[in-house]
Amino acid sequence: MSEKTTRTTQQKVLAGGGVLWRSNDGQLEVALIHRPKYDDWSFPKGKFKKSDKSVKQCALREVREETGFEVSIDRELGSTQYRTTGKNDAEAVKIVDYWLMQAGPGKFVPTKEVDELHWLGPQIAKGRLSYQFDKELLTTAVQVIKTKSLRDSAKHEATLGTVSSGGKREGTAQLTHLALAVRNMNDSIEFYERYTGLKTIHSRTDGETRVAWLGDPKEPYQNFVLVLAQGPEVARPIGPFAHLGFAVESRDDVDAMAKRAADEGILALAPIEGGPIVGYLCEVRDPDGNLCEFSYGQALGRS
């Protein structure tokens, strides 16, 4: 007598969403929505419908419906999946594909499903998001936007050539580096690599002067570098108010930075709360006495 085995296939619920971004006076902002049913902050998304020709089209429709903005897709970002309830209350797995989308004209109108939409800088947005995957998705999105902007800028530079008057291109200046004189190059490199995560991306010796460039090791292109120079000139600390500002990922990181500096006897200012613009911060002195501020929640925070 043969025994018949019944196999059940787990249901799949498809969905699409987007990280919607815009440039507001040159500052990157992303759209976060609040869903009162779940009391969470996330990126706009929704389930695939029969009228959708693809998950990509689903994502476009859902982002437009939930935000009120026209959108254009930049590129796919990735997907996440988690358990949910499918048809007939059966257990299912929900798969959500996300795209990076740039905002066009539009206006948000609250609904029962989405009652709030906030445009936030990446650092503040990361602290507001309810889910870890969304935070990781935001990091990827910001990296893609930065790379895209650099490529677009390079294309623009090549197109401009020497069109402007006198063979010189007119335009605004971009801050590319900050140079500091140091007494001991090895001590300064060790300090900045350990406290900031910057790494030496270039070094050379010019006559009597030793030079090192410190940059973000995760950046394919360097928008900004810290230049250290050790030479015959006597290094003097900048100040008294002047300082270098670094953003960290959390208040705990500020506290940890302060504790490390206190243990090493170089803490200049214990952690304080400076408000929504200034953020939560502490100050540490580098080997030459320069003040380094480490902050979380500052308007100019990193992503």
C-alpha positions as CSV (number, residue, x, y, z in Angstrom):
1,M,0.0,0.0,0.0
2,S,1.5,3.3,-1.1
3,E,1.4,6.3,1.2
4,K,0.6,9.6,-0.5
5,T,2.5,12.6,0.8
6,T,1.0,16.1,0.5
7,R,3.5,18.9,0.0
8,T,2.5,22.5,0.6
9,T,4.4,25.4,-1.0
10,Q,4.8,28.5,1.2
11,Q,3.0,31.5,-0.1
12,K,4.9,34.5,-1.4
13,V,3.6,38.0,-1.1
14,L,5.4,40.4,-3.5
15,A,5.8,44.1,-2.8
16,G,7.8,47.1,-4.0
17,G,9.0,50.3,-2.4
18,G,11.5,53.1,-2.8
19,V,14.0,55.4,-1.1
20,L,12.7,58.7,-2.3
21,W,15.3,61.5,-2.3
22,R,15.6,65.2,-3.2
23,S,18.2,68.0,-3.1
24,N,17.0,70.9,-0.9
25,D,19.3,73.9,-1.3
26,G,22.1,71.5,-2.0
27,Q,21.4,69.3,1.0
28,L,20.4,65.7,0.5
29,E,17.0,64.7,2.0
30,V,15.0,61.4,2.0
31,A,11.3,60.9,2.6
32,L,10.2,58.9,5.6
33,I,6.5,58.0,6.2
34,H,4.7,57.2,9.4
35,R,2.0,54.5,9.4
36,P,-0.4,54.9,12.3
37,K,-1.5,51.2,12.1
38,Y,2.0,50.1,13.0
39,D,3.3,53.3,14.6
40,D,6.5,53.0,12.6
41,W,8.7,55.1,10.4
42,S,9.8,53.5,7.2
43,F,10.2,54.0,3.4
44,P,7.0,54.0,1.3
45,K,6.1,50.5,-0.1
46,G,3.1,48.3,-0.8
47,K,1.9,45.0,-2.1
48,F,1.9,43.9,-5.8
49,K,-1.5,44.2,-7.4
50,K,-2.9,42.3,-10.5
51,S,-3.0,45.6,-12.4
52,D,0.8,46.0,-11.9
53,K,2.9,44.7,-14.8
54,S,6.0,44.2,-12.6
55,V,7.2,44.7,-9.1
56,K,9.0,47.8,-10.4
57,Q,5.8,49.3,-11.6
58,C,4.2,48.3,-8.2
59,A,7.0,50.2,-6.4
60,L,6.5,53.3,-8.6
61,R,2.7,53.3,-8.0
62,E,3.0,52.7,-4.2
63,V,5.6,55.5,-3.7
64,R,3.5,58.0,-5.7
65,E,0.3,57.0,-3.8
66,E,1.8,57.2,-0.3
67,T,3.9,60.3,-0.8
68,G,1.9,62.4,-3.4
69,F,5.1,63.1,-5.4
70,E,6.0,62.2,-9.0
71,V,9.1,60.0,-9.0
72,S,11.7,58.7,-11.4
73,I,13.8,55.6,-10.8
74,D,17.5,55.8,-10.5
75,R,18.4,52.1,-9.9
76,E,17.5,49.0,-7.9
77,L,18.8,48.9,-4.3
78,G,18.0,45.5,-3.0
79,S,15.3,43.5,-1.3
80,T,14.2,42.1,2.1
81,Q,11.9,39.3,3.2
82,Y,10.1,38.4,6.4
83,R,7.2,36.3,7.5
84,T,3.6,37.5,7.1
85,T,0.1,36.2,6.7
86,G,-1.1,35.3,3.2
87,K,-4.4,34.1,1.8
88,N,-6.7,32.2,4.1
89,D,-4.5,33.3,7.0
90,A,-1.8,30.9,5.9
91,E,1.8,31.7,6.8
92,A,3.7,33.4,4.0
93,V,6.9,35.1,3.2
94,K,6.8,38.8,2.1
95,I,9.5,39.9,-0.4
96,V,9.9,43.6,-0.8
97,D,12.1,45.0,-3.7
98,Y,13.4,48.5,-3.3
99,W,14.5,51.1,-5.8
100,L,16.3,54.5,-5.4
101,M,13.8,57.2,-6.6
102,Q,14.2,60.9,-7.2
103,A,11.3,63.1,-6.3
104,G,9.6,65.4,-8.8
105,P,6.7,67.8,-8.3
106,G,4.0,66.9,-5.7
107,K,2.5,67.4,-2.3
108,F,1.9,65.0,0.5
109,V,-1.7,64.5,1.7
110,P,-2.3,62.5,4.9
111,T,-4.4,59.4,4.7
112,K,-5.5,56.6,7.1
113,E,-2.6,54.5,6.0
114,V,0.1,57.2,6.0
115,D,-0.5,60.2,8.3
116,E,2.9,61.9,8.2
117,L,5.8,62.4,5.8
118,H,9.0,64.0,6.8
119,W,11.9,65.1,4.6
120,L,15.1,64.5,6.6
121,G,18.8,64.5,6.2
122,P,20.4,61.0,6.1
123,Q,21.9,61.1,9.6
124,I,18.6,62.2,11.3
125,A,16.6,59.8,9.1
126,K,18.8,56.9,10.1
127,G,17.9,57.6,13.8
128,R,14.2,57.9,13.0
129,L,13.8,54.7,11.0
130,S,12.1,51.8,12.9
131,Y,13.8,48.9,11.2
132,Q,17.5,47.9,10.9
133,F,17.1,46.8,7.3
134,D,15.8,50.3,6.3
135,K,18.8,51.8,8.0
136,E,21.1,49.6,6.0
137,L,19.1,50.4,2.8
138,L,19.6,54.1,3.5
139,T,23.3,53.7,3.8
140,T,23.4,52.0,0.4
141,A,21.1,54.7,-1.1
142,V,23.3,57.5,0.1
143,Q,26.4,55.9,-1.3
144,V,24.7,55.4,-4.7
145,I,23.6,59.1,-4.7
146,K,27.0,60.4,-3.9
147,T,28.6,58.2,-6.6
148,K,26.0,59.3,-9.1
149,S,26.5,63.0,-8.2
150,L,30.3,62.7,-8.7
151,R,29.8,61.0,-12.1
152,D,27.3,63.7,-13.2
153,S,29.7,66.4,-12.0
154,A,32.6,64.8,-14.0
155,K,30.4,64.7,-17.1
156,H,29.4,68.3,-16.6
157,E,33.0,69.4,-16.2
158,A,33.9,67.6,-19.4
159,T,31.0,69.2,-21.2
160,L,31.9,72.7,-20.0
161,G,35.5,72.6,-21.2
162,T,36.7,76.2,-21.7
163,V,33.4,77.7,-22.8
164,S,33.4,80.6,-20.3
165,S,35.2,83.9,-20.8
166,G,38.9,84.0,-21.0
167,G,39.1,80.2,-21.2
168,K,38.3,79.9,-17.5
169,R,35.3,78.1,-16.1
170,E,33.1,80.2,-13.9
171,G,31.4,78.7,-10.9
172,T,31.5,78.1,-7.1
173,A,34.5,76.7,-5.3
174,Q,34.3,73.3,-3.6
175,L,36.0,72.6,-0.2
176,T,38.3,69.7,-0.8
177,H,40.7,69.5,2.2
178,L,41.8,71.0,5.5
179,A,45.6,71.1,6.2
180,L,47.1,71.0,9.6
181,A,50.7,71.3,10.7
182,V,51.7,68.6,13.1
183,R,54.7,68.0,15.4
184,N,54.9,64.2,15.0
185,M,53.3,62.6,11.9
186,N,53.2,59.1,13.4
187,D,51.3,60.3,16.5
188,S,48.9,62.4,14.5
189,I,48.1,59.6,12.0
190,E,47.6,57.1,14.8
191,F,45.2,59.5,16.6
192,Y,43.0,60.3,13.6
193,E,42.9,56.8,12.3
194,R,41.9,55.5,15.7
195,Y,39.4,58.2,16.6
196,T,37.8,59.0,13.2
197,G,38.2,55.9,11.1
198,L,40.0,57.9,8.4
199,K,42.9,56.1,6.7
200,T,46.1,57.2,5.0
201,I,45.3,57.3,1.3
202,H,48.4,59.2,0.2
203,S,51.8,60.1,1.7
204,R,55.0,61.8,0.3
205,T,58.0,63.8,1.4
206,D,58.6,67.3,-0.1
207,G,62.1,68.3,0.8
208,E,62.0,68.7,4.6
209,T,58.3,68.3,4.8
210,R,56.4,65.0,5.3
211,V,52.8,65.0,4.0
212,A,49.9,62.6,4.5
213,W,46.4,62.6,3.2
214,L,43.7,61.0,5.4
215,G,40.4,60.0,3.7
216,D,37.3,57.8,4.1
217,P,38.4,54.2,3.2
218,K,34.8,53.4,2.2
219,E,34.5,56.2,-0.4
220,P,35.4,55.3,-4.0
221,Y,36.0,59.0,-4.6
222,Q,37.3,61.4,-2.0
223,N,35.2,64.5,-1.6
224,F,37.3,65.8,1.2
225,V,40.6,64.8,2.9
226,L,42.5,65.8,6.0
227,V,46.0,66.9,5.1
228,L,48.8,66.6,7.8
229,A,52.2,68.1,7.3
230,Q,55.3,67.7,9.4
231,G,58.2,70.0,8.6
232,P,60.4,72.8,9.8
233,E,57.5,75.1,10.6
234,V,56.4,75.0,14.3
235,A,53.0,73.4,14.6
236,R,50.5,75.5,16.6
237,P,47.0,74.5,17.6
238,I,44.0,76.1,15.9
239,G,41.6,77.9,18.3
240,P,40.3,78.9,20.6
241,F,36.9,78.2,19.1
242,A,38.2,76.7,15.8
243,H,37.8,72.9,15.7
244,L,37.4,69.9,13.5
245,G,33.9,68.4,13.5
246,F,33.2,64.6,13.0
247,A,29.8,62.9,13.0
248,V,29.3,59.5,14.6
249,E,26.5,56.9,14.4
250,S,24.9,57.2,17.8
251,R,24.9,58.9,21.3
252,D,26.6,55.8,22.6
253,D,29.4,56.4,20.2
254,V,29.8,59.9,21.6
255,D,29.9,58.5,25.1
256,A,32.4,55.8,24.1
257,M,34.6,58.4,22.4
258,A,34.5,60.6,25.5
259,K,35.4,57.7,27.9
260,R,38.3,56.7,25.7
261,A,39.6,60.3,25.6
262,A,39.1,60.7,29.4
263,D,41.1,57.5,30.0
264,E,43.9,58.9,27.8
265,G,43.8,62.3,29.4
266,I,42.8,64.2,26.2
267,L,39.1,64.9,26.8
268,A,38.4,68.6,26.4
269,L,34.6,68.7,26.8
270,A,32.4,65.9,28.4
271,P,29.3,65.0,26.4
272,I,26.6,67.7,26.3
273,E,23.3,68.1,24.5
274,G,23.4,71.1,22.2
275,G,19.9,70.9,20.8
276,P,18.4,69.8,17.4
277,I,20.9,71.7,15.3
278,V,24.1,71.2,17.3
279,G,23.3,67.7,18.5
280,Y,24.9,65.6,21.3
281,L,28.7,66.1,21.3
282,C,32.0,65.9,23.1
283,E,35.4,67.4,22.3
284,V,38.8,65.7,22.3
285,R,42.3,67.2,21.8
286,D,44.6,65.7,19.2
287,P,48.4,65.4,19.8
288,D,48.9,69.0,18.7
289,G,46.2,70.4,20.9
290,N,43.6,70.9,18.1
291,L,40.0,70.4,19.2
292,C,38.1,67.6,17.6
293,E,34.3,67.6,18.1
294,F,32.4,64.3,17.9
295,S,28.7,64.7,17.5
296,Y,25.4,62.8,16.9
297,G,22.2,64.3,15.5
298,Q,23.9,67.4,14.1
299,A,22.3,69.0,11.0
300,L,25.6,68.3,9.1
301,G,25.8,64.7,10.2
302,R,27.0,61.8,8.0
303,S,25.0,59.1,6.5
